[in-house]
């Protein structure tokens, strides 16, 4: 889960970033969505890192629940929570949003699997 969250946080700024600056140097709303997803990705990485070192089952389940909720929030940021560019053909709609949604879905599935495994474990 740690690698997925780092991929999200770094990738949204480097690989599958939103639209660039306008001609006047200002940014569109999709830039705000990009930054918000990056911050949530960093938070997800911190939660994942904490989950690696904490051996208490109840705390681990809580951290995984928070991580899954953060993944859902990050997936909803582009266009649902923060409106993006007007045209669907722009980079924020055609590249950033789909990759963010898929990455967050994979992360959420991993978090739910971690919850199930922690609850079922005999330790």
N, CA, C and O atoms as CSV, one atom per row, in Angstrom:
chain,resi,resn,atom,element,x,y,z
A,1,UNK,N,N,0.824,-1.197,0.000
A,1,UNK,CA,C,0.000,0.000,0.000
A,1,UNK,C,C,0.866,1.258,0.000
A,1,UNK,O,O,0.494,2.290,-0.558
A,2,UNK,N,N,2.011,1.147,0.630
A,2,UNK,CA,C,2.917,2.288,0.698
A,2,UNK,C,C,3.357,2.713,-0.702
A,2,UNK,O,O,3.374,3.901,-1.021
A,3,UNK,N,N,3.710,1.740,-1.527
A,3,UNK,CA,C,4.170,2.049,-2.881
A,3,UNK,C,C,3.062,2.675,-3.726
A,3,UNK,O,O,3.319,3.570,-4.531
A,4,UNK,N,N,1.849,2.210,-3.543
A,4,UNK,CA,C,0.726,2.757,-4.311
A,4,UNK,C,C,0.486,4.208,-3.930
A,4,UNK,O,O,0.265,5.048,-4.803
A,5,UNK,N,N,0.527,4.514,-2.641
A,5,UNK,CA,C,0.290,5.886,-2.207
A,5,UNK,C,C,1.421,6.819,-2.631
A,5,UNK,O,O,1.174,7.977,-2.969
A,6,UNK,N,N,2.654,6.329,-2.615
A,6,UNK,CA,C,3.784,7.141,-3.094
A,6,UNK,C,C,3.653,7.356,-4.598
A,6,UNK,O,O,3.921,8.451,-5.092
A,7,UNK,N,N,3.239,6.314,-5.333
A,7,UNK,CA,C,3.006,6.456,-6.770
A,7,UNK,C,C,1.950,7.523,-7.031
A,7,UNK,O,O,2.100,8.330,-7.949
A,8,UNK,N,N,0.887,7.536,-6.236
A,8,UNK,CA,C,-0.168,8.536,-6.404
A,8,UNK,C,C,0.360,9.939,-6.123
A,8,UNK,O,O,0.142,10.856,-6.915
A,9,UNK,N,N,1.048,10.108,-5.006
A,9,UNK,CA,C,1.519,11.434,-4.602
A,9,UNK,C,C,2.565,11.996,-5.571
A,9,UNK,O,O,2.512,13.174,-5.925
A,10,UNK,N,N,3.494,11.173,-5.989
A,10,UNK,CA,C,4.541,11.635,-6.896
A,10,UNK,C,C,4.025,11.679,-8.334
A,10,UNK,O,O,4.294,12.625,-9.073
A,11,UNK,N,N,3.291,10.654,-8.713
A,11,UNK,CA,C,2.814,10.554,-10.084
A,11,UNK,C,C,1.891,11.669,-10.497
A,11,UNK,O,O,1.928,12.112,-11.645
A,12,UNK,N,N,1.052,12.137,-9.572
A,12,UNK,CA,C,0.112,13.198,-9.927
A,12,UNK,C,C,0.831,14.517,-10.202
A,12,UNK,O,O,0.273,15.399,-10.855
A,13,UNK,N,N,2.035,14.658,-9.721
A,13,UNK,CA,C,2.824,15.863,-10.001
A,13,UNK,C,C,3.802,15.674,-11.158
A,13,UNK,O,O,4.180,16.653,-11.802
A,14,UNK,N,N,4.220,14.434,-11.438
A,14,UNK,CA,C,5.278,14.197,-12.411
A,14,UNK,C,C,4.791,13.478,-13.665
A,14,UNK,O,O,5.114,13.894,-14.778
A,15,UNK,N,N,4.023,12.409,-13.501
A,15,UNK,CA,C,3.671,11.551,-14.633
A,15,UNK,C,C,2.311,11.913,-15.221
A,15,UNK,O,O,2.209,12.223,-16.408
A,16,UNK,N,N,1.278,11.874,-14.404
A,16,UNK,CA,C,-0.090,12.098,-14.889
A,16,UNK,C,C,-0.668,13.386,-14.309
A,16,UNK,O,O,-1.789,13.413,-13.801
A,17,UNK,N,N,0.117,14.440,-14.398
A,17,UNK,CA,C,-0.266,15.739,-13.845
A,17,UNK,C,C,-1.412,16.369,-14.636
A,17,UNK,O,O,-1.758,15.921,-15.730
A,18,UNK,N,N,-1.974,17.395,-14.064
A,18,UNK,CA,C,-3.085,18.115,-14.706
A,18,UNK,C,C,-2.541,19.073,-15.766
A,18,UNK,O,O,-1.356,19.054,-16.098
A,19,UNK,N,N,-3.421,19.890,-16.273
A,19,UNK,CA,C,-3.056,20.863,-17.304
A,19,UNK,C,C,-1.990,21.826,-16.772
A,19,UNK,O,O,-1.906,22.079,-15.571
A,20,UNK,N,N,-1.191,22.347,-17.676
A,20,UNK,CA,C,-0.144,23.301,-17.305
A,20,UNK,C,C,-0.708,24.695,-17.084
A,20,UNK,O,O,-1.921,24.904,-17.082
A,21,UNK,N,N,0.185,25.625,-16.900
A,21,UNK,CA,C,-0.216,27.013,-16.654
A,21,UNK,C,C,-0.801,27.627,-17.925
A,21,UNK,O,O,-0.453,27.239,-19.040
A,22,UNK,N,N,-1.691,28.586,-17.729
A,22,UNK,CA,C,-2.257,29.320,-18.860
A,22,UNK,C,C,-1.203,30.286,-19.401
A,22,UNK,O,O,-0.121,30.422,-18.830
A,23,UNK,N,N,-1.526,30.944,-20.493
A,23,UNK,CA,C,-0.579,31.874,-21.123
A,23,UNK,C,C,-0.161,33.008,-20.196
A,23,UNK,O,O,0.962,33.505,-20.287
A,24,UNK,N,N,-1.063,33.421,-19.301
A,24,UNK,CA,C,-0.732,34.512,-18.381
A,24,UNK,C,C,0.000,34.036,-17.120
A,24,UNK,O,O,0.304,34.837,-16.237
A,25,UNK,N,N,0.282,32.730,-17.041
A,25,UNK,CA,C,1.022,32.189,-15.907
A,25,UNK,C,C,0.151,31.679,-14.773
A,25,UNK,O,O,0.659,31.050,-13.844
A,26,UNK,N,N,-1.141,31.936,-14.826
A,26,UNK,CA,C,-2.035,31.444,-13.771
A,26,UNK,C,C,-2.447,30.002,-14.083
A,26,UNK,O,O,-2.258,29.508,-15.195
A,27,UNK,N,N,-3.007,29.354,-13.083
A,27,UNK,CA,C,-3.415,27.957,-13.234
A,27,UNK,C,C,-4.929,27.844,-13.194
A,27,UNK,O,O,-5.618,28.695,-12.632
A,28,UNK,N,N,-5.435,26.772,-13.803
A,28,UNK,CA,C,-6.863,26.484,-13.786
A,28,UNK,C,C,-7.193,25.678,-12.531
A,28,UNK,O,O,-6.301,25.324,-11.761
A,29,UNK,N,N,-8.473,25.392,-12.331
A,29,UNK,CA,C,-8.920,24.671,-11.140
A,29,UNK,C,C,-8.345,23.256,-11.057
A,29,UNK,O,O,-8.189,22.707,-9.966
A,30,UNK,N,N,-8.034,22.676,-12.206
A,30,UNK,CA,C,-7.496,21.317,-12.187
A,30,UNK,C,C,-6.155,21.263,-11.453
A,30,UNK,O,O,-5.782,20.215,-10.925
A,31,UNK,N,N,-5.435,22.373,-11.418
A,31,UNK,CA,C,-4.182,22.428,-10.659
A,31,UNK,C,C,-4.460,22.264,-9.168
A,31,UNK,O,O,-3.690,21.617,-8.458
A,32,UNK,N,N,-5.561,22.851,-8.691
A,32,UNK,CA,C,-5.952,22.678,-7.285
A,32,UNK,C,C,-6.300,21.215,-6.999
A,32,UNK,O,O,-5.955,20.682,-5.944
A,33,UNK,N,N,-6.985,20.573,-7.945
A,33,UNK,CA,C,-7.317,19.159,-7.783
A,33,UNK,C,C,-6.045,18.318,-7.727
A,33,UNK,O,O,-5.940,17.396,-6.919
A,34,UNK,N,N,-5.086,18.637,-8.582
A,34,UNK,CA,C,-3.806,17.927,-8.602
A,34,UNK,C,C,-3.101,18.050,-7.257
A,34,UNK,O,O,-2.635,17.054,-6.703
A,35,UNK,N,N,-3.025,19.269,-6.731
A,35,UNK,CA,C,-2.362,19.484,-5.436
A,35,UNK,C,C,-3.089,18.770,-4.311
A,35,UNK,O,O,-2.450,18.194,-3.430
A,36,UNK,N,N,-4.406,18.799,-4.326
A,36,UNK,CA,C,-5.181,18.141,-3.275
A,36,UNK,C,C,-4.963,16.634,-3.302
A,36,UNK,O,O,-4.794,16.013,-2.253
A,37,UNK,N,N,-4.967,16.046,-4.488
A,37,UNK,CA,C,-4.704,14.606,-4.608
A,37,UNK,C,C,-3.297,14.293,-4.107
A,37,UNK,O,O,-3.095,13.278,-3.441
A,38,UNK,N,N,-2.331,15.139,-4.413
A,38,UNK,CA,C,-0.967,14.910,-3.934
A,38,UNK,C,C,-0.913,14.915,-2.401
A,38,UNK,O,O,-0.279,14.051,-1.795
A,39,UNK,N,N,-1.581,15.889,-1.781
A,39,UNK,CA,C,-1.576,15.963,-0.312
A,39,UNK,C,C,-2.260,14.752,0.307
A,39,UNK,O,O,-1.785,14.215,1.308
A,40,UNK,N,N,-3.366,14.321,-0.276
A,40,UNK,CA,C,-4.041,13.127,0.243
A,40,UNK,C,C,-3.158,11.900,0.042
A,40,UNK,O,O,-3.103,11.028,0.910
A,41,UNK,N,N,-2.463,11.824,-1.101
A,41,UNK,CA,C,-1.529,10.721,-1.343
A,41,UNK,C,C,-0.414,10.683,-0.310
A,41,UNK,O,O,-0.009,9.608,0.130
A,42,UNK,N,N,0.081,11.849,0.077
A,42,UNK,CA,C,1.103,11.912,1.125
A,42,UNK,C,C,0.522,11.423,2.448
A,42,UNK,O,O,1.179,10.688,3.185
A,43,UNK,N,N,-0.701,11.829,2.745
A,43,UNK,CA,C,-1.369,11.352,3.958
A,43,UNK,C,C,-1.558,9.842,3.944
A,43,UNK,O,O,-1.370,9.176,4.961
A,44,UNK,N,N,-1.930,9.308,2.790
A,44,UNK,CA,C,-2.091,7.862,2.662
A,44,UNK,C,C,-0.755,7.147,2.865
A,44,UNK,O,O,-0.711,6.066,3.453
A,45,UNK,N,N,0.323,7.743,2.384
A,45,UNK,CA,C,1.654,7.160,2.575
A,45,UNK,C,C,2.039,7.154,4.054
A,45,UNK,O,O,2.615,6.185,4.547
A,46,UNK,N,N,1.720,8.232,4.751
A,46,UNK,CA,C,2.016,8.306,6.186
A,46,UNK,C,C,1.215,7.251,6.946
A,46,UNK,O,O,1.750,6.577,7.826
A,47,UNK,N,N,-0.072,7.107,6.605
A,47,UNK,CA,C,-0.901,6.080,7.253
A,47,UNK,C,C,-0.354,4.679,6.962
A,47,UNK,O,O,-0.335,3.822,7.845
A,48,UNK,N,N,0.083,4.453,5.736
A,48,UNK,CA,C,0.647,3.145,5.371
A,48,UNK,C,C,1.946,2.883,6.121
A,48,UNK,O,O,2.186,1.770,6.589
A,49,UNK,N,N,2.773,3.902,6.232
A,49,UNK,CA,C,4.028,3.764,6.963
A,49,UNK,C,C,3.764,3.463,8.436
A,49,UNK,O,O,4.432,2.616,9.031
A,50,UNK,N,N,2.799,4.151,9.016
A,50,UNK,CA,C,2.443,3.886,10.409
A,50,UNK,C,C,1.935,2.453,10.560
A,50,UNK,O,O,2.236,1.789,11.552
A,51,UNK,N,N,1.169,1.977,9.587
A,51,UNK,CA,C,0.646,0.615,9.645
A,51,UNK,C,C,1.733,-0.443,9.595
A,51,UNK,O,O,1.553,-1.547,10.110
A,52,UNK,N,N,2.859,-0.114,8.978
A,52,UNK,CA,C,3.971,-1.065,8.907
A,52,UNK,C,C,4.589,-1.265,10.290
A,52,UNK,O,O,4.965,-2.383,10.645
A,53,UNK,N,N,4.696,-0.201,11.065
A,53,UNK,CA,C,5.397,-0.267,12.346
A,53,UNK,C,C,4.494,-0.594,13.528
A,53,UNK,O,O,4.980,-1.047,14.565
A,54,UNK,N,N,3.199,-0.376,13.393
A,54,UNK,CA,C,2.287,-0.632,14.502
A,54,UNK,C,C,1.788,-2.057,14.407
A,54,UNK,O,O,1.242,-2.461,13.381
A,55,UNK,N,N,1.972,-2.819,15.469
A,55,UNK,CA,C,1.605,-4.236,15.469
A,55,UNK,C,C,0.267,-4.498,16.158
A,55,UNK,O,O,-0.218,-5.630,16.133
A,56,UNK,N,N,-0.332,-3.496,16.763
A,56,UNK,CA,C,-1.634,-3.648,17.399
A,56,UNK,C,C,-2.697,-3.835,16.324
A,56,UNK,O,O,-2.832,-3.009,15.421
A,57,UNK,N,N,-3.456,-4.938,16.429
A,57,UNK,CA,C,-4.428,-5.278,15.404
A,57,UNK,C,C,-5.518,-4.221,15.277
A,57,UNK,O,O,-5.889,-3.854,14.162
A,58,UNK,N,N,-6.026,-3.737,16.375
A,58,UNK,CA,C,-7.118,-2.752,16.345
A,58,UNK,C,C,-6.653,-1.444,15.712
A,58,UNK,O,O,-7.375,-0.843,14.916
A,59,UNK,N,N,-5.471,-1.014,16.061
A,59,UNK,CA,C,-4.924,0.219,15.491
A,59,UNK,C,C,-4.655,0.038,13.995
A,59,UNK,O,O,-4.880,0.953,13.203
A,60,UNK,N,N,-4.176,-1.133,13.622
A,60,UNK,CA,C,-3.924,-1.416,12.216
A,60,UNK,C,C,-5.212,-1.396,11.396
A,60,UNK,O,O,-5.227,-0.906,10.267
A,61,UNK,N,N,-6.285,-1.926,11.964
A,61,UNK,CA,C,-7.590,-1.897,11.287
A,61,UNK,C,C,-8.068,-0.458,11.133
A,61,UNK,O,O,-8.582,-0.081,10.079
A,62,UNK,N,N,-7.902,0.339,12.171
A,62,UNK,CA,C,-8.313,1.743,12.108
A,62,UNK,C,C,-7.504,2.500,11.058
A,62,UNK,O,O,-8.062,3.283,10.289
A,63,UNK,N,N,-6.200,2.271,11.021
A,63,UNK,CA,C,-5.358,2.925,10.016
A,63,UNK,C,C,-5.756,2.512,8.601
A,63,UNK,O,O,-5.759,3.340,7.689
A,64,UNK,N,N,-6.091,1.245,8.418
A,64,UNK,CA,C,-6.521,0.778,7.099
A,64,UNK,C,C,-7.870,1.377,6.714
A,64,UNK,O,O,-8.095,1.694,5.546
A,65,UNK,N,N,-8.763,1.532,7.678
A,65,UNK,CA,C,-10.058,2.179,7.408
A,65,UNK,C,C,-9.856,3.637,7.002
A,65,UNK,O,O,-10.486,4.118,6.060
A,66,UNK,N,N,-8.981,4.331,7.711
A,66,UNK,CA,C,-8.677,5.715,7.361
A,66,UNK,C,C,-8.026,5.809,5.985
A,66,UNK,O,O,-8.312,6.727,5.216
A,67,UNK,N,N,-7.150,4.856,5.682
A,67,UNK,CA,C,-6.494,4.834,4.376
A,67,UNK,C,C,-7.504,4.607,3.258
A,67,UNK,O,O,-7.444,5.269,2.222
A,68,UNK,N,N,-8.427,3.675,3.462
A,68,UNK,CA,C,-9.449,3.404,2.446
A,68,UNK,C,C,-10.337,4.633,2.241
A,68,UNK,O,O,-10.694,4.961,1.110
A,69,UNK,N,N,-10.692,5.308,3.331
A,69,UNK,CA,C,-11.507,6.524,3.224
A,69,UNK,C,C,-10.744,7.628,2.487
A,69,UNK,O,O,-11.327,8.366,1.693
A,70,UNK,N,N,-9.460,7.738,2.749
A,70,UNK,CA,C,-8.645,8.735,2.055
A,70,UNK,C,C,-8.560,8.420,0.565
A,70,UNK,O,O,-8.581,9.332,-0.261
A,71,UNK,N,N,-8.464,7.140,0.213
A,71,UNK,CA,C,-8.416,6.748,-1.191
A,71,UNK,C,C,-9.719,7.102,-1.902
A,71,UNK,O,O,-9.704,7.579,-3.037
A,72,UNK,N,N,-10.827,6.870,-1.239
A,72,UNK,CA,C,-12.124,7.236,-1.829
A,72,UNK,C,C,-12.204,8.748,-2.011
A,72,UNK,O,O,-12.662,9.229,-3.047
A,73,UNK,N,N,-11.760,9.493,-1.010
A,73,UNK,CA,C,-11.774,10.958,-1.113
A,73,UNK,C,C,-10.891,11.438,-2.258
A,73,UNK,O,O,-11.282,12.329,-3.012
A,74,UNK,N,N,-9.700,10.852,-2.392
A,74,UNK,CA,C,-8.783,11.258,-3.462
A,74,UNK,C,C,-9.370,10.933,-4.832
A,74,UNK,O,O,-9.192,11.696,-5.781
A,75,UNK,N,N,-10.062,9.812,-4.938
A,75,UNK,CA,C,-10.670,9.442,-6.218
A,75,UNK,C,C,-11.791,10.401,-6.602
A,75,UNK,O,O,-12.050,10.617,-7.786
A,76,UNK,N,N,-12.450,10.972,-5.606
A,76,UNK,CA,C,-13.561,11.888,-5.872
A,76,UNK,C,C,-13.124,13.337,-6.076
A,76,UNK,O,O,-13.919,14.167,-6.516
A,77,UNK,N,N,-11.884,13.643,-5.763
A,77,UNK,CA,C,-11.400,15.024,-5.892
A,77,UNK,C,C,-11.515,15.547,-7.318
A,77,UNK,O,O,-12.148,16.581,-7.532
A,78,UNK,N,N,-10.915,14.859,-8.320
A,78,UNK,CA,C,-10.970,15.427,-9.673
A,78,UNK,C,C,-12.386,15.400,-10.255
A,78,UNK,O,O,-12.955,14.329,-10.468
A,79,UNK,N,N,-12.929,16.541,-10.501
A,79,UNK,CA,C,-14.210,16.804,-11.143
A,79,UNK,C,C,-15.421,16.645,-10.233
A,79,UNK,O,O,-16.390,17.386,-10.398
A,80,UNK,N,N,-15.413,15.712,-9.278
A,80,UNK,CA,C,-16.574,15.542,-8.412
A,80,UNK,C,C,-16.559,16.561,-7.282
A,80,UNK,O,O,-17.564,17.229,-7.040
A,81,UNK,N,N,-15.435,16.688,-6.590
A,81,UNK,CA,C,-15.329,17.645,-5.486
A,81,UNK,C,C,-14.751,18.968,-5.985
A,81,UNK,O,O,-15.278,20.035,-5.675
A,82,UNK,N,N,-13.681,18.897,-6.749
A,82,UNK,CA,C,-13.082,20.097,-7.330
A,82,UNK,C,C,-13.317,20.053,-8.833
A,82,UNK,O,O,-12.790,19.181,-9.523
A,83,UNK,N,N,-14.087,20.968,-9.326
A,83,UNK,CA,C,-14.381,21.027,-10.763
A,83,UNK,C,C,-13.109,21.347,-11.531
A,83,UNK,O,O,-12.261,22.117,-11.080
A,84,UNK,N,N,-13.001,20.734,-12.704
A,84,UNK,CA,C,-11.805,20.930,-13.506
A,84,UNK,C,C,-12.158,21.682,-14.783
A,84,UNK,O,O,-13.202,22.330,-14.866
A,85,UNK,N,N,-11.287,21.589,-15.766
A,85,UNK,CA,C,-11.446,22.323,-17.013
A,85,UNK,C,C,-12.781,22.024,-17.685
A,85,UNK,O,O,-13.427,21.014,-17.403
A,86,UNK,N,N,-13.174,22.918,-18.571
A,86,UNK,CA,C,-14.477,22.800,-19.228
A,86,UNK,C,C,-14.504,21.672,-20.268
A,86,UNK,O,O,-15.526,21.004,-20.424
A,87,UNK,N,N,-13.407,21.458,-20.970
A,87,UNK,CA,C,-13.404,20.498,-22.069
A,87,UNK,C,C,-12.905,19.122,-21.595
A,87,UNK,O,O,-11.883,19.015,-20.918
A,88,UNK,N,N,-13.649,18.082,-21.967
A,88,UNK,CA,C,-13.286,16.724,-21.565
A,88,UNK,C,C,-12.030,16.205,-22.254
A,88,UNK,O,O,-11.478,15.185,-21.842
A,89,UNK,N,N,-11.574,16.889,-23.291
A,89,UNK,CA,C,-10.390,16.438,-24.022
A,89,UNK,C,C,-9.089,16.949,-23.404
A,89,UNK,O,O,-8.006,16.580,-23.857
A,90,UNK,N,N,-9.182,17.779,-22.393
A,90,UNK,CA,C,-7.972,18.326,-21.776
A,90,UNK,C,C,-7.296,17.267,-20.901
A,90,UNK,O,O,-7.922,16.295,-20.478
A,91,UNK,N,N,-6.030,17.476,-20.646
A,91,UNK,CA,C,-5.199,16.491,-19.944
A,91,UNK,C,C,-5.758,16.096,-18.582
A,91,UNK,O,O,-5.670,14.931,-18.193
A,92,UNK,N,N,-6.325,17.039,-17.864
A,92,UNK,CA,C,-6.829,16.729,-16.524
A,92,UNK,C,C,-7.967,15.707,-16.581
A,92,UNK,O,O,-8.087,14.859,-15.697
A,93,UNK,N,N,-8.791,15.788,-17.607
A,93,UNK,CA,C,-9.899,14.839,-17.766
A,93,UNK,C,C,-9.449,13.534,-18.405
A,93,UNK,O,O,-9.886,12.459,-17.993
A,94,UNK,N,N,-8.580,13.617,-19.404
A,94,UNK,CA,C,-8.232,12.435,-20.189
A,94,UNK,C,C,-7.097,11.606,-19.594
A,94,UNK,O,O,-6.985,10.417,-19.894
A,95,UNK,N,N,-6.258,12.207,-18.761
A,95,UNK,CA,C,-5.118,11.475,-18.200
A,95,UNK,C,C,-5.181,11.436,-16.676
A,95,UNK,O,O,-5.233,10.357,-16.085
A,96,UNK,N,N,-5.178,12.602,-16.041
A,96,UNK,CA,C,-5.067,12.651,-14.588
A,96,UNK,C,C,-6.228,11.946,-13.893
A,96,UNK,O,O,-6.011,11.071,-13.055
A,97,UNK,N,N,-7.439,12.316,-14.232
A,97,UNK,CA,C,-8.605,11.771,-13.526
A,97,UNK,C,C,-8.688,10.246,-13.610
A,97,UNK,O,O,-8.861,9.603,-12.575
A,98,UNK,N,N,-8.572,9.633,-14.810
A,98,UNK,CA,C,-8.662,8.170,-14.848
A,98,UNK,C,C,-7.562,7.460,-14.051
A,98,UNK,O,O,-7.826,6.462,-13.381
A,99,UNK,N,N,-6.338,7.973,-14.125
A,99,UNK,CA,C,-5.243,7.328,-13.399
A,99,UNK,C,C,-5.443,7.479,-11.892
A,99,UNK,O,O,-5.177,6.541,-11.141
A,100,UNK,N,N,-5.900,8.629,-11.446
A,100,UNK,CA,C,-6.165,8.829,-10.020
A,100,UNK,C,C,-7.253,7.868,-9.551
A,100,UNK,O,O,-7.121,7.256,-8.490
A,101,UNK,N,N,-8.311,7.731,-10.315
A,101,UNK,CA,C,-9.412,6.850,-9.917
A,101,UNK,C,C,-8.943,5.396,-9.843
A,101,UNK,O,O,-9.240,4.701,-8.872
A,102,UNK,N,N,-8.220,4.936,-10.848
A,102,UNK,CA,C,-7.758,3.541,-10.854
A,102,UNK,C,C,-6.762,3.294,-9.725
A,102,UNK,O,O,-6.847,2.276,-9.039
A,103,UNK,N,N,-5.828,4.206,-9.527
A,103,UNK,CA,C,-4.840,4.049,-8.463
A,103,UNK,C,C,-5.511,4.021,-7.096
A,103,UNK,O,O,-5.158,3.204,-6.245
A,104,UNK,N,N,-6.465,4.900,-6.884
A,104,UNK,CA,C,-7.171,4.934,-5.600
A,104,UNK,C,C,-8.028,3.692,-5.402
A,104,UNK,O,O,-8.163,3.209,-4.278
A,105,UNK,N,N,-8.606,3.173,-6.472
A,105,UNK,CA,C,-9.402,1.949,-6.366
A,105,UNK,C,C,-8.519,0.764,-5.968
A,105,UNK,O,O,-8.899,-0.041,-5.118
A,106,UNK,N,N,-7.351,0.664,-6.582
A,106,UNK,CA,C,-6.418,-0.407,-6.225
A,106,UNK,C,C,-5.986,-0.264,-4.768
A,106,UNK,O,O,-5.921,-1.252,-4.036
A,107,UNK,N,N,-5.694,0.959,-4.353
A,107,UNK,CA,C,-5.288,1.210,-2.966
A,107,UNK,C,C,-6.411,0.835,-1.999
A,107,UNK,O,O,-6.165,0.194,-0.977
A,108,UNK,N,N,-7.642,1.233,-2.321
A,108,UNK,CA,C,-8.780,0.937,-1.439
A,108,UNK,C,C,-9.005,-0.565,-1.314
A,108,UNK,O,O,-9.305,-1.057,-0.226
A,109,UNK,N,N,-8.865,-1.294,-2.410
A,109,UNK,CA,C,-9.011,-2.757,-2.365
A,109,UNK,C,C,-7.930,-3.361,-1.468
A,109,UNK,O,O,-8.215,-4.254,-0.671
A,110,UNK,N,N,-6.717,-2.888,-1.590
A,110,UNK,CA,C,-5.633,-3.375,-0.729
A,110,UNK,C,C,-5.909,-3.061,0.741
A,110,UNK,O,O,-5.651,-3.888,1.616
A,111,UNK,N,N,-6.429,-1.877,1.007
A,111,UNK,CA,C,-6.743,-1.495,2.383
A,111,UNK,C,C,-7.851,-2.385,2.955
A,111,UNK,O,O,-7.771,-2.814,4.106
A,112,UNK,N,N,-8.874,-2.660,2.161
A,112,UNK,CA,C,-9.961,-3.536,2.619
A,112,UNK,C,C,-9.434,-4.950,2.843
A,112,UNK,O,O,-9.816,-5.603,3.815
A,113,UNK,N,N,-8.573,-5.425,1.970
A,113,UNK,CA,C,-7.976,-6.753,2.170
A,113,UNK,C,C,-7.145,-6.779,3.452
A,113,UNK,O,O,-7.153,-7.775,4.176
A,114,UNK,N,N,-6.437,-5.701,3.733
A,114,UNK,CA,C,-5.664,-5.610,4.965
A,114,UNK,C,C,-6.583,-5.632,6.188
A,114,UNK,O,O,-6.264,-6.263,7.195
A,115,UNK,N,N,-7.709,-4.951,6.098
A,115,UNK,CA,C,-8.677,-4.970,7.199
A,115,UNK,C,C,-9.163,-6.391,7.432
A,115,UNK,O,O,-9.184,-6.866,8.568
A,116,UNK,N,N,-9.552,-7.068,6.367
A,116,UNK,CA,C,-10.065,-8.442,6.494
A,116,UNK,C,C,-9.010,-9.369,7.073
A,116,UNK,O,O,-9.306,-10.167,7.962
A,117,UNK,N,N,-7.781,-9.269,6.577
A,117,UNK,CA,C,-6.709,-10.117,7.082
A,117,UNK,C,C,-6.404,-9.836,8.551
A,117,UNK,O,O,-6.126,-10.764,9.312
A,118,UNK,N,N,-6.451,-8.587,8.952
A,118,UNK,CA,C,-6.205,-8.260,10.368
A,118,UNK,C,C,-7.316,-8.762,11.269
A,118,UNK,O,O,-7.056,-9.220,12.381
A,119,UNK,N,N,-8.534,-8.681,10.805
A,119,UNK,CA,C,-9.659,-9.153,11.620
A,119,UNK,C,C,-9.641,-10.669,11.738
A,119,UNK,O,O,-9.955,-11.210,12.799
A,120,UNK,N,N,-9.279,-11.360,10.664
A,120,UNK,CA,C,-9.267,-12.841,10.670
A,120,UNK,C,C,-8.054,-13.438,11.340
A,120,UNK,O,O,-8.086,-14.609,11.717
A,121,UNK,N,N,-6.990,-12.685,11.502
A,121,UNK,CA,C,-5.772,-13.264,12.062
A,121,UNK,C,C,-5.982,-13.641,13.522
A,121,UNK,O,O,-6.744,-12.990,14.236
A,122,UNK,N,N,-5.309,-14.682,13.953
A,122,UNK,CA,C,-5.468,-15.251,15.306
A,122,UNK,C,C,-4.597,-14.548,16.339
A,122,UNK,O,O,-4.782,-14.746,17.540
A,123,UNK,N,N,-3.655,-13.736,15.890
A,123,UNK,CA,C,-2.700,-13.092,16.811
A,123,UNK,C,C,-3.410,-12.286,17.801
A,123,UNK,O,O,-2.780,-11.668,18.660
